Amino acid sequence: MSKFTHLPRWKNYLTLCKPNVVAEMLFTAVVGMLLAMPTLPPIDLMIYGLIGIGFASASAAAINHFIDRNADAKMRRTENRPLPQGTLTSANVLVFATILGVSAMILLITKVNMLTAILTFLSLFGYAFIYTCYLKRATPQNIVIGGLFGSTPPLLGWCAMTGEVHPYALLLALIIFVWTPPHFWALAIARQEEYAKVDIPMLPVTHGADYTRLQILLYTILLTIVTVLPYITGMSGLIYMGSTLLLNIVFLYLVIVMMRVKDNKTAMRTFWYSIVYITLLFAALLLDHYMRFTL
């Protein structure tokens, strides 16, 4: 029996929002907001921005639940979600997603700024429809291309505070964009059989786990280079630089181990570390911002 079957109705709606994913996105958005300002930004503007970005992210997640409902029912990792279990109907989910999405746009337009609203809408549309409806089932590079839409939260946060797209904000988005493939492909290796069962052409399904491990290594090396750019460009100082070097050494070590120990447990360990990695990396950016010192 599904763990969602006897949940209060509101908790099933909360599940649609993918709260863990949205929380991570909002954290990077907060970092973008704080890095955009030399001092603390206006609290009311931060709150409105975060609610708007959070609502839009939750709307995209709910639409993802709706579009993937048939595939979710066939995969062990997702079979207990509200739609496959019948605890919510498709109409429930679509109405909920629409309310969240419209509310997000109204809030961002009226309380934040139009540019943030436009960029947030493009991210929502890109993830919910271009990625989930098309890219996810069209190409094994789905995660790479779709990562464009998932990399925007720090950019949105920065834009919410300043009303402009700054090169440093684009750099923050670039870090998440390059991080996404090694993060998700590690999970895809561990869930390869499930993706194959529902005909989703994740890279391990189409090219094999060994090829995917090589791609993870190459992207992790690229990530190591990209995450040094905030220091090189003067965006951050030594606190960040020391942190990112340590985080990248551990990431590269785990990826190399994953290439040698070819089991799902090792792949999942790399996947979970990648979440810790991106969280600590952005925390280091924030700490460096407020405790800046350089050579």
DAZIRA-V494868 format. One record per residue. N is the residue number from 1. SS is DSSP state (alpha for helix, beta for strand, coil for the rest). OMEGA is omega in whole degrees, -180 to 180 (none if undefined). Layout:
((N;SS;OMEGA) (N;SS;OMEGA))
This chain:
((1;coil;-178) (2;coil;176) (3;coil;180) (4;coil;-172) (5;coil;-176) (6;coil;177) (7;coil;171) (8;coil;-174) (9;alpha;-178) (10;alpha;179) (11;alpha;174) (12;alpha;176) (13;alpha;177) (14;alpha;178) (15;alpha;178) (16;alpha;-175) (17;coil;-175) (18;coil;-171) (19;alpha;179) (20;alpha;179) (21;alpha;-179) (22;alpha;179) (23;alpha;178) (24;alpha;179) (25;alpha;180) (26;alpha;177) (27;alpha;179) (28;alpha;176) (29;alpha;177) (30;alpha;179) (31;alpha;177) (32;alpha;179) (33;alpha;-176) (34;alpha;178) (35;alpha;-178) (36;coil;-173) (37;coil;177) (38;coil;175) (39;coil;180) (40;coil;179) (41;coil;175) (42;coil;-176) (43;alpha;-178) (44;alpha;178) (45;alpha;176) (46;alpha;-178) (47;alpha;179) (48;alpha;-180) (49;alpha;-179) (50;alpha;177) (51;alpha;180) (52;alpha;179) (53;alpha;179) (54;alpha;178) (55;alpha;-180) (56;alpha;178) (57;alpha;179) (58;alpha;177) (59;alpha;178) (60;alpha;179) (61;alpha;180) (62;alpha;177) (63;alpha;176) (64;alpha;176) (65;alpha;-178) (66;alpha;-176) (67;alpha;-176) (68;coil;-172) (69;alpha;-179) (70;alpha;177) (71;alpha;180) (72;alpha;-178) (73;alpha;-177) (74;alpha;-177) (75;coil;-177) (76;coil;-178) (77;coil;-172) (78;coil;-173) (79;coil;-178) (80;coil;177) (81;coil;-173) (82;alpha;-178) (83;alpha;176) (84;alpha;-179) (85;alpha;178) (86;coil;178) (87;coil;171) (88;coil;177) (89;coil;177) (90;alpha;179) (91;alpha;176) (92;alpha;-175) (93;alpha;-178) (94;alpha;177) (95;alpha;180) (96;alpha;-179) (97;alpha;180) (98;alpha;179) (99;alpha;179) (100;alpha;-177) (101;alpha;180) (102;alpha;179) (103;alpha;179) (104;alpha;-178) (105;alpha;179) (106;alpha;-178) (107;alpha;-179) (108;alpha;180) (109;alpha;-173) (110;alpha;-173) (111;alpha;-177) (112;alpha;173) (113;coil;-174) (114;alpha;-178) (115;alpha;178) (116;alpha;179) (117;alpha;-179) (118;alpha;-180) (119;alpha;178) (120;alpha;178) (121;alpha;179) (122;alpha;178) (123;alpha;179) (124;alpha;-178) (125;alpha;-178) (126;alpha;-179) (127;alpha;-173) (128;alpha;-173) (129;alpha;-177) (130;alpha;180) (131;alpha;-172) (132;alpha;-177) (133;alpha;-172) (134;alpha;-171) (135;alpha;-175) (136;alpha;-177) (137;alpha;-174) (138;alpha;-172) (139;coil;176) (140;coil;174) (141;coil;-178) (142;alpha;-178) (143;alpha;-179) (144;alpha;-178) (145;alpha;180) (146;alpha;179) (147;alpha;176) (148;alpha;-176) (149;alpha;-180) (150;alpha;-176) (151;coil;-169) (152;coil;-174) (153;alpha;179) (154;alpha;175) (155;alpha;179) (156;alpha;179) (157;alpha;179) (158;alpha;-178) (159;alpha;180) (160;alpha;-178) (161;alpha;-171) (162;alpha;-177) (163;coil;180) (164;coil;176) (165;coil;-177) (166;coil;178) (167;alpha;178) (168;alpha;177) (169;alpha;176) (170;alpha;178) (171;alpha;176) (172;alpha;178) (173;alpha;179) (174;alpha;179) (175;alpha;-180) (176;alpha;180) (177;alpha;-179) (178;alpha;179) (179;alpha;-172) (180;alpha;-179) (181;alpha;179) (182;alpha;177) (183;alpha;-172) (184;alpha;-180) (185;alpha;175) (186;alpha;176) (187;alpha;-178) (188;alpha;176) (189;alpha;-179) (190;alpha;-178) (191;coil;-174) (192;alpha;-177) (193;alpha;-180) (194;alpha;178) (195;alpha;178) (196;alpha;-178) (197;alpha;-178) (198;coil;174) (199;coil;173) (200;coil;-171) (201;coil;173) (202;coil;-173) (203;alpha;178) (204;alpha;-180) (205;alpha;-174) (206;alpha;-174) (207;alpha;179) (208;coil;-176) (209;alpha;-178) (210;alpha;177) (211;alpha;-180) (212;alpha;177) (213;alpha;177) (214;alpha;179) (215;alpha;177) (216;alpha;178) (217;alpha;-178) (218;alpha;179) (219;alpha;179) (220;alpha;174) (221;alpha;177) (222;alpha;178) (223;alpha;178) (224;alpha;179) (225;alpha;-177) (226;alpha;-176) (227;coil;173) (228;coil;-176) (229;alpha;177) (230;alpha;178) (231;alpha;-178) (232;alpha;-178) (233;coil;180) (234;coil;179) (235;coil;-177) (236;coil;-176) (237;coil;-171) (238;alpha;178) (239;alpha;178) (240;alpha;-176) (241;alpha;178) (242;alpha;-180) (243;alpha;-176) (244;alpha;177) (245;alpha;179) (246;alpha;-180) (247;alpha;-180) (248;alpha;177) (249;alpha;179) (250;alpha;-179) (251;alpha;180) (252;alpha;178) (253;alpha;-179) (254;alpha;179) (255;alpha;178) (256;alpha;176) (257;alpha;-180) (258;alpha;178) (259;alpha;-179) (260;alpha;179) (261;coil;-168) (262;coil;176) (263;coil;-176) (264;alpha;-180) (265;alpha;179) (266;alpha;178) (267;alpha;180) (268;alpha;177) (269;alpha;177) (270;alpha;178) (271;alpha;-178) (272;alpha;177) (273;alpha;-179) (274;alpha;177) (275;alpha;176) (276;alpha;-179) (277;alpha;-174) (278;alpha;178) (279;alpha;-179) (280;alpha;179) (281;alpha;180) (282;alpha;174) (283;alpha;178) (284;alpha;175) (285;alpha;-179) (286;alpha;179) (287;alpha;179) (288;alpha;-178) (289;alpha;-176) (290;alpha;179) (291;coil;-170) (292;coil;166) (293;coil;-178) (294;coil;176) (295;coil;none))
